[in-house]
């Protein structure tokens, strides 16, 4: 009975499940090694690009952001085993919702606070008003 | 009959969103195994943790230049220290992956070995971070110095707090492996722990990029 139960749910994958069905532990080790190599490379690129004159200086933060997003993707795929397979639909949907909320919180905060800053009276004007009393 | 149906190739609905033609209806299959339910629940927690961190990141992004004539990131950050911290955490994440492979193969001794490596590297990260914090506070650049430093200590400290809790959890799991062994409930907890540890590494990627590297470049 329980065997049949497992078979019916055989297609479901919990977040972070190891891919062990087909190829055993060596494939798992290979996955982690690929992930580790890729993220080491991206980390080294991030730390290397700071302070270089290799690229246009205002472009450095953009490059850093690209490296960071790429590395988060590498971690998700190779360490947390998030995939685009049909068995991962629920995990992906939850993650996509989380990413949406994170994007709204961060970009919304920056957007609003930038405009509030624009509407503030400049600091030296406030000081002048205090001095007039 | 139902098992035969579930093994048939799915044509009309490859992602099984409707589940029609792809095995029995959910109501006929009984509840999902505990492995899936526990993992999914912990996944939801991790994502809510990301949402909480996004608030701290937003605060840091807004207050990052509010230095109140105090030091900016360029004056106080030691990039070499951050690089070593990053290496520690990345290697720790890799060791944690090796540990979870050993756990899946029910090999107790290799699992304990890799968990010890994971814990040691995590502890090294924490020691370096605490050393940095103590140094900053000692030279008068504590969280009360400026809004920038308040946001910095909150964001990075919150990540450090997560690592501390993760280390305590890891030591608990190592104790449980040695007393209970690799029982199904211990394995479920270890799966959740490895999700947590890898997620902390993802947050650290955002921290070293947004706080340290972009902060030093400013």
Boltz contact constraints between the chains, C-beta under 6 A:
constraints:
  - contact:
      token1: [A, 5]
      token2: [B, 30]
      max_distance: 6.0
  - contact:
      token1: [A, 7]
      token2: [B, 3]
      max_distance: 6.0
  - contact:
      token1: [A, 8]
      token2: [B, 6]
      max_distance: 6.0
  - contact:
      token1: [A, 8]
      token2: [B, 29]
      max_distance: 6.0
  - contact:
      token1: [A, 9]
      token2: [B, 32]
      max_distance: 6.0
  - contact:
      token1: [A, 9]
      token2: [B, 33]
      max_distance: 6.0
  - contact:
      token1: [A, 12]
      token2: [B, 32]
      max_distance: 6.0
  - contact:
      token1: [A, 12]
      token2: [B, 36]
      max_distance: 6.0
  - contact:
      token1: [A, 14]
      token2: [B, 35]
      max_distance: 6.0
  - contact:
      token1: [A, 14]
      token2: [B, 36]
      max_distance: 6.0
  - contact:
      token1: [A, 14]
      token2: [B, 39]
      max_distance: 6.0
  - contact:
      token1: [A, 15]
      token2: [B, 39]
      max_distance: 6.0
  - contact:
      token1: [A, 15]
      token2: [B, 43]
      max_distance: 6.0
  - contact:
      token1: [A, 16]
      token2: [B, 191]
      max_distance: 6.0
  - contact:
      token1: [A, 16]
      token2: [B, 195]
      max_distance: 6.0
  - contact:
      token1: [A, 18]
      token2: [B, 104]
      max_distance: 6.0
  - contact:
      token1: [A, 20]
      token2: [B, 104]
      max_distance: 6.0
  - contact:
      token1: [A, 25]
      token2: [B, 101]
      max_distance: 6.0
  - contact:
      token1: [A, 25]
      token2: [B, 105]
      max_distance: 6.0
  - contact:
      token1: [A, 28]
      token2: [B, 101]
      max_distance: 6.0
  - contact:
      token1: [A, 32]
      token2: [B, 94]
      max_distance: 6.0
  - contact:
      token1: [A, 32]
      token2: [B, 97]
      max_distance: 6.0
  - contact:
      token1: [A, 36]
      token2: [B, 94]
      max_distance: 6.0
  - contact:
      token1: [A, 43]
      token2: [B, 86]
      max_distance: 6.0
  - contact:
      token1: [A, 46]
      token2: [B, 213]
      max_distance: 6.0
  - contact:
      token1: [A, 47]
      token2: [B, 83]
      max_distance: 6.0
  - contact:
      token1: [A, 50]
      token2: [B, 213]
      max_distance: 6.0
  - contact:
      token1: [A, 50]
      token2: [B, 216]
      max_distance: 6.0
  - contact:
      token1: [A, 50]
      token2: [B, 217]
      max_distance: 6.0
  - contact:
      token1: [A, 60]
      token2: [B, 217]
      max_distance: 6.0
  - contact:
      token1: [A, 61]
      token2: [B, 214]
      max_distance: 6.0
  - contact:
      token1: [A, 64]
      token2: [B, 209]
      max_distance: 6.0
  - contact:
      token1: [A, 64]
      token2: [B, 213]
      max_distance: 6.0
  - contact:
      token1: [A, 64]
      token2: [B, 214]
      max_distance: 6.0
  - contact:
      token1: [A, 68]
      token2: [B, 205]
      max_distance: 6.0
  - contact:
      token1: [A, 68]
      token2: [B, 209]
      max_distance: 6.0
  - contact:
      token1: [A, 71]
      token2: [B, 205]
      max_distance: 6.0
  - contact:
      token1: [A, 72]
      token2: [B, 202]
      max_distance: 6.0
  - contact:
      token1: [A, 72]
      token2: [B, 205]
      max_distance: 6.0
  - contact:
      token1: [A, 75]
      token2: [B, 202]
      max_distance: 6.0
  - contact:
      token1: [A, 79]
      token2: [B, 97]
      max_distance: 6.0
  - contact:
      token1: [A, 79]
      token2: [B, 198]
      max_distance: 6.0
  - contact:
      token1: [A, 80]
      token2: [B, 198]
      max_distance: 6.0
  - contact:
      token1: [A, 86]
      token2: [B, 14]
      max_distance: 6.0
  - contact:
      token1: [A, 86]
      token2: [B, 15]
      max_distance: 6.0
  - contact:
      token1: [A, 86]
      token2: [B, 16]
      max_distance: 6.0
  - contact:
      token1: [A, 89]
      token2: [B, 15]
      max_distance: 6.0
  - contact:
      token1: [A, 91]
      token2: [B, 43]
      max_distance: 6.0
  - contact:
      token1: [A, 94]
      token2: [B, 44]
      max_distance: 6.0
  - contact:
      token1: [A, 94]
      token2: [B, 47]
      max_distance: 6.0
  - contact:
      token1: [A, 98]
      token2: [B, 47]
      max_distance: 6.0
  - contact:
      token1: [A, 98]
      token2: [B, 50]
      max_distance: 6.0
  - contact:
      token1: [A, 101]
      token2: [B, 51]
      max_distance: 6.0
  - contact:
      token1: [A, 102]
      token2: [B, 50]
      max_distance: 6.0
  - contact:
      token1: [A, 102]
      token2: [B, 54]
      max_distance: 6.0
  - contact:
      token1: [A, 105]
      token2: [B, 54]
      max_distance: 6.0
  - contact:
      token1: [A, 105]
      token2: [B, 58]
      max_distance: 6.0
  - contact:
      token1: [A, 106]
      token2: [B, 54]
      max_distance: 6.0
  - contact:
      token1: [A, 106]
      token2: [B, 57]
      max_distance: 6.0
  - contact:
      token1: [A, 106]
      token2: [B, 58]
      max_distance: 6.0
  - contact:
      token1: [A, 109]
      token2: [B, 58]
      max_distance: 6.0
  - contact:
      token1: [A, 109]
      token2: [B, 62]
      max_distance: 6.0
  - contact:
      token1: [A, 110]
      token2: [B, 61]
      max_distance: 6.0
  - contact:
      token1: [A, 113]
      token2: [B, 62]
      max_distance: 6.0
